[in-house]
């Protein structure tokens, strides 16, 4: 990871055109050559960027004689009373340029550096990745361990019950011995109800399982999804993740 703190400007051209006027910013250049420009304010999103796959060409713009740009006035230029030409005040001269080109398109990001405050490289090593809490897999595991949340006397058959169109999150039987297919989402919408509909329609063709009823379980369920689920004959179950997590079983498990 290369981190540059500099006065810079940027021009992006390609699928869209955008420009950043000169200001003090942070430029991140990653190992895959992606380049991101950040300001002091804002959250995770950069002001402008070029994603990999791409290539970076860095050019030192101080090579050669630049005195004509910043030194004495050229023929025909008339300095003001202070002895400084107006053009020197309006147009600062960049000292370095980063040209970032996309491999799969004609997009180009050109970053010009006018003053560099810091330019450092860091080896971050291999990243283990983000570990999320409260994802669907966690909800599925807790509900499987606490299957009586769907009704007293319920028993778990298995998680990820296989079907020809994909696995059902949880298959269980209720106290009356009826099979129950459970579809779990973090935020339940109409698509999840449609998915459960397909599973139940297929499972009810199996005489060894039928009749199979459905439960749509999620931390939140939209009003439209609740109406559709009720129309399809499904039960909606709201899952309180914090409560389920706090009642996690202390029993030893092989997996």
Buried (B, 14 or more C-beta within 10 A) or exposed (E): EBBBBBBBBBBBEBEEEEEBEBBEBBBBBEEEBBBBBBEEEEEEEBBBBBBEEBEBEEEEBEEEEEEEEEEEBEEEEEEEEEEEBEEBEEEBEBBBBBBBBBEEEEBBBBBBBBBBEEEEEEEEEEEEEEEEEBEBEBBBBBBBBBBEBBBEEBEBBEBEBEBEEEEBBBBBBBEEEBBBBBBBBBEBBBEBBEBBBEBBEBBBEEEEBEEBBBBBBBBEBBEEBBEBBEEBEBBBBEBEBEEBEEEEEEEEEEE
